[in-house]
Amino acid sequence: MNQALLIIDAQQELIDGNQEERAVFNKEQLVRNINLVIEKAKESNVPVMFVRDLDVAEGKGTGFDIHNGINVPIEAKIFDKKATNCFHGTGLLNHIQSQSIIHVVVMGCSTQHCIDSAVRTATINGLDVTLVGDGHSTVDSDVLSAEQIIKHHNRTLHGHYNVDRFSVVRNAEEDLFQPTHDSYR
């Protein structure tokens, strides 16, 4: 099965925060789990793709870079985006389709924005998605804590479907590159 690991906005300044923004919830666990899943992807010969948000650190410098605690594979593909949705204007979907990928494992930031839109857009575009439930994060909003936002999205996106393809939520410790979607169809 053709599949990929998609890590969204796992950037230094977004994860660690800056003068205006706080660090994401459970940032050490997030980085640890991203590295764990990258290792699993490498062991399974699954390509790794990163998407960086050009709004982070004005699109330059170390703040814009992928977090220095993340072990980025040399052969990883990197896409830059201007919109919340990582598929908008990036070439990411064309790349995925050109590789005949039908399953993506999704991780990164921020839960209620870029992660949510990526999962939903992927299913609309014919991909099964495994969202790593302990592999995405955010900051508190005015209404909910980051932990509540994450729990809500894990519940909402587990089983989310668009006709033939859908998303499931699993944790980093699981065998994510052995998809379980067919057992739900």
N, C-alpha and C positions, 0 to 999 in steps of 0.2 A: 504494500500500500504506500502510495506517495503521500508524505506528510511533512510538516515543517513545525519548528518552534518559532513563534512570533513574540518578541519582547518589545513592548511599547513604552516609550518615554522613561526608560530606566536611566535617567540622566543625573549627573552629579548634583546639580543645584535643585532639581525637582525632588530627589530623594532626601538630600541632607538639609534642604531649606536654604534660605538666604536672609538678608535684612528685612525683607517684607513678608516672606512666607515661612511657615514652620516646616520641620521635617515631616515626612509621611509617617503614619502609624506603623509601629513595629518594623522600622527600617532595617535593623540588623537581620531579622528573620526573613524579610523580603529578599535582601541581597543573598543570604545563605541559600534560600530556596531557588532563586534564579540560577545560582551556580550549580546546585544539585541537579536541576532539570537540564541545564546545558550539558553536564557530564553524561546524563542519560541519553540525550540527543546524540552526542558524539559516539557513545557506545553502540547506538542503534543506527548509525550513519544517517541521521536525520539532519537536514540543513537548518541552520540558525539564521534568523533574520531579525534585525533591530530596526525600530523606527524612532527617530528623534524629532522632537517638536522644536521648530525654529523660534518659537516664542521664549523658550527657556534660555536664560542668560543672553538674550538678544541674538541667539544663533551663533555664538562664538565663544572661544576660550574653554577653560577647564569646566566651567559650570554647565556648558552645553554638551560636553562629552559624556559618553556612557560612563556610569558610575565607576570610579577607580577600583572598587571592591569586586566588580563583576569580571569574570574570566571570559573575555570576548574571544571566541575562536578566530583564528587568522582568516579563515575562509568565510566568515559571516558576511552576509549582505546587509548593507545599511541604507535605509531610505530616510529622507528628511521630509517633514510635512509642515504645512502651514495651517491646516484645519484640525479640528478635534478628531475627525474621522481619518484614520491612517490610510484608508483606501482612496481618499479624495486627492487627486492631483499628484500622486506619488509614483505611479508605475507599479505599486505593490501587487495589485490584483492581476495585472498583465503578467508579471513575473510568476506569480503563483499558478496562473492558468498555463503558462508556457512550460512549467515543470510538471504539469498534470497532478498537482497537489489537490487532495480532496479532504484532508484532515489537518487542522492547525491546532496546536497547543498554544494558548494565549496567557501571557503574564505581563506585569508592569504597572504603570500608573496612568492616570488616576482613575480609580474604580468607576465613579459615576459619570465620567466624561469619556475619555479615550478608550477605556476597556469596554465599557458598555456599548459604545457605538461600533467598535471593532467586532465584537461578538455578534451583534445583530446584523451588521452589514455582511459579515462572512457567511452567515446562514442564508441570507437573501441571495448571495452569489454562488450558492451550490456547494458550500463547504460545511463539513461537520466540524464542530469546535469543541475542544476540551479546555475549559477555563480552569486554571490552577487556583483553587479556592484559597489557598494560603500563599499565593504567588502574585497577588495584586494588592495595591494599597492606595491610600488617599489621606487627606487631612480632615479634621472636623469641619462641618459646615455650621451655619447659624441654627440649623434645625436638628441635625443628627451628629452623633460622634462618628469618627472615622470607623470605629469598630462596628457600629450599627449600619453604616453605609455598606461596608464590606459584606456583613451578614445578609443584609437585604438583597444585594445584587447576587450573592451566591444562591440564595433561595429563588429569586426571580429568574435568573438565567439558567438554572438547572432544569433541563427539559424544554427550554425555549425553542420553538420550531418555526420554520418557514417552509411549508410544504414537505419537501423530501429531506431536508437537512436540519439539524438542530444542535444545540449545545448541551453538554453535561459538565458538571463541576466535580472535580476530583482534586486530591491533595498531592503535593510534591512528592511524597514518599511512595505514591502508587506508580504502577507501571503505565505511565501516561501514553507511551507509544505503542500500546496494545489497546486500541480504542474499544469502548464498550457500547458504542451507539447502536450496533445491530441488535443487542439484547433488549433494547427499548422499542425498536421499530415494530 
